[in-house]
Amino acid sequence: MRRIVVLAAALIAPVHAASAAEAEVAAAHHPAAIAVDSEVGFHHGGYGVAVGLDAERESFGLAANVDTLRLEEEAGEHTPWQESVVIASLLPSFEVAGGPAGHVRVAAGLDGIFAQGHAWVGPALALQIDAGLFGPVDAELMAELTPVPFTRVDAQAGLALHLATLDLRGGWRHLELHDNGLVDDEDHDDVLDGPYVGVGMHF
């Protein structure tokens, strides 16, 4: 009887060790429960500074972001967000796919623009993808759309380096803002492209 118990323990031990190792790898790639991020982006004639707070629990998440943009003034052109604009968003999210290789999240919430005495709020949809490349380096993709009452198309592609609780990011951002004639019945458009760098912490 003792030999049977010893043999069973010997067979179970490797399985338990493998399961523990798999759990450790999965935990290492699982999104942080709380993350605080800041980014600085640069585009032709201006720059932007963004701060964000993400909270996630299992498959559900909530992201709050505030993005302040400094825009270039065009001679004779007075857009509703001339000189500066603040973009604020609140996006509940759900993880549709996840594992050691990466995560895919979809989000739907509210997006607002505040500038020069004007304010508009509309529905927003977003898609976020992160994929592990090697070691602590991930590829990150983000796309967000606000169709009405203004139009915002926002997309980012970059890399993230995770060092313990510290996150370093960099990449390229494409942003389109269209007021759809809300101010003076004329369409005013801004298209911004440029690099961004960021730093954050997760807990």
ZIUR-V746715 format. One record per residue. RES is the residue in one letter. SS is DSSP state (helix for helix, strand for strand, loop for the rest). D_FIRST is the distance of its C-alpha to the first C-alpha in whole Angstrom. Layout:
res & ss & d_first
RES & SS & D_FIRST
RES & SS & D_FIRST
//
This chain:
res & ss & d_first
M & loop & 0
R & helix & 4
R & helix & 5
I & helix & 5
V & helix & 6
V & helix & 9
L & helix & 10
A & helix & 11
A & helix & 13
A & helix & 14
L & helix & 16
I & helix & 17
A & helix & 19
P & helix & 21
V & helix & 22
H & helix & 22
A & helix & 25
A & helix & 27
S & helix & 27
A & helix & 28
A & helix & 31
E & helix & 32
A & helix & 32
E & helix & 34
V & helix & 37
A & helix & 37
A & helix & 38
A & helix & 40
H & helix & 42
H & loop & 43
P & loop & 46
A & loop & 47
A & loop & 47
I & strand & 51
A & strand & 53
V & strand & 57
D & strand & 59
S & strand & 62
E & strand & 64
V & strand & 68
G & strand & 69
F & strand & 72
H & strand & 75
H & loop & 78
G & loop & 80
G & strand & 78
Y & strand & 74
G & strand & 72
V & strand & 69
A & strand & 66
V & strand & 64
G & strand & 61
L & strand & 58
D & strand & 55
A & strand & 52
E & strand & 49
R & strand & 46
E & loop & 43
S & loop & 46
F & strand & 49
G & strand & 51
L & strand & 55
A & strand & 57
A & strand & 61
N & strand & 63
V & strand & 67
D & strand & 69
T & strand & 72
L & strand & 74
R & strand & 77
L & loop & 79
E & loop & 83
E & loop & 86
E & loop & 88
A & loop & 92
G & loop & 93
E & loop & 90
H & loop & 88
T & loop & 85
P & loop & 83
W & loop & 81
Q & loop & 83
E & loop & 82
S & strand & 79
V & strand & 76
V & strand & 73
I & strand & 71
A & strand & 68
S & strand & 65
L & strand & 62
L & strand & 59
P & strand & 56
S & strand & 54
F & strand & 51
E & strand & 48
V & strand & 48
A & strand & 46
G & strand & 44
G & strand & 41
P & loop & 41
A & loop & 44
G & strand & 46
H & strand & 47
V & strand & 50
R & strand & 52
V & strand & 55
A & strand & 57
A & strand & 60
G & strand & 62
L & strand & 66
D & strand & 68
G & strand & 71
I & strand & 74
F & strand & 76
A & strand & 79
Q & loop & 83
G & loop & 83
H & strand & 81
A & strand & 78
W & strand & 76
V & strand & 72
G & strand & 71
P & strand & 67
A & strand & 65
L & strand & 62
A & strand & 60
L & strand & 57
Q & strand & 55
I & strand & 53
D & strand & 51
A & strand & 49
G & strand & 48
L & strand & 49
F & strand & 48
G & loop & 46
P & loop & 48
V & strand & 51
D & strand & 51
A & strand & 54
E & strand & 55
L & strand & 58
M & strand & 59
A & strand & 62
E & strand & 64
L & strand & 66
T & strand & 69
P & loop & 71
V & loop & 73
P & loop & 76
F & loop & 76
T & strand & 74
R & strand & 71
V & strand & 69
D & strand & 67
A & strand & 65
Q & strand & 63
A & strand & 61
G & strand & 59
L & strand & 57
A & strand & 55
L & strand & 53
H & strand & 50
L & strand & 50
A & loop & 48
T & loop & 49
L & strand & 53
D & strand & 54
L & strand & 57
R & strand & 58
G & strand & 61
G & strand & 63
W & strand & 66
R & strand & 67
H & strand & 69
L & strand & 71
E & strand & 73
L & strand & 75
H & strand & 78
D & loop & 80
N & loop & 81
G & loop & 84
L & loop & 83
V & loop & 86
D & loop & 89
D & loop & 88
E & loop & 88
D & loop & 84
H & loop & 83
D & strand & 81
D & strand & 79
V & strand & 76
L & strand & 75
D & strand & 72
G & strand & 71
P & strand & 68
Y & strand & 66
V & strand & 64
G & strand & 62
V & strand & 59
G & strand & 57
M & strand & 54
H & strand & 51
F & loop & 48
//
